[in-house]
Amino acid sequence: MSDFYLDLKDKPAVIDFLVDHLDYAPPLAKTAAEKIIKQYETGAKLPIDRLAEAVRQYARAIYPARFAVKRFFGHDGKEMEWATILAAVRPSTAHLLKRFRNGVKAESLDEVLRHAESEVALRPEERIEIAMVRKQLHHSYWKEHRKALGRLVKDGELELKGYLDRFAKLRDLAMEMPRSLQDEIMSKLARYEDRVYFECELVPLEILDEEIKYYTEQKELAPDESQGGTI
């Protein structure tokens, strides 16, 4: 089983990602996604490499909207999110959430779910329940308040540009490296892209800058394989 948020070799999972995020998609991206979904549903041939590239493009197109919603509920809307989810989940789940939040003094739902002890406090079925309610809340809020989130969407566009620039630099560095380092960078890059594009994790750009700095230094130290050097 893949430990990526979205396994790009898993066609049903990729199609589910397209379907689940249609509300966030700009018109052109939405049309392209709906075409792929229809092809899949009618049994048309969908080469896995083309599908993977299509979902990457789609994820980049919807990133600013997802960023805006995530940033809103992580700051100004965190208490609204908390209250809405408590009201929507089963009473037993709400009780566990309130008790755990008070116990660890968490400030938001994100902090509750990320806490090391939350895996013990909340069973898988409760986490799934919370995730489903949360997804519905986020989608509904986006559809009803997208204009009000305009400034955060612009922030998301800038954040995405920062990621794209750094991912490109890492990819360029990989192409100039000996094979072992090239594989290492591309493996890390795939994980960063998974976290940003598909999980919509707000990975600090400084982390990517450190990666670029480190591999730039390694590039200077690496022997030239064209001259017969080895690592």
C-alpha angles and dihedrals in degrees: 000000000000118000091206118109088237119022103212090202091059104087097190090050091050091049090048089053090053092049095044094055103040091111090065097047123108113233099267094044090047093051092049092048093048090052091054092046090052091048090052093047092050093049097250118161112268113182108219095230093053091046091050092052091046093053091047090055090046092050091052091049093053096039097093092054093046090046091052093052093044093048092048094052091043092058127009095016101043096104091045089052092048094050094044094051094046089054094048104045126075115284091246091054092046090051092052092048094051093046093048094046091052092046097053095031093233118178098209145014089260091058091049093051094043094049113115093234096049091088087065097039095049123046120220092256091054092049090050090050091051092047093051094049091045093051091051091049093050093048092048093048092050093051092049101038108027093123091054089052092054095111091051090048088057089050088051091053090054091046091051091050089053091053093046092051093050095043088053091051091050091048091049090049090051092054090057096049135090112266097262093053091041091057091047093052094045090050091052091044092054090054094047091049090049092051094047105034101036108020091036090221112171096234109188110249088223089069091058091045089056090051091051091048092049095049092043087058091046090052090059091049099042117102118244106256090197086067092051096263122149135199 
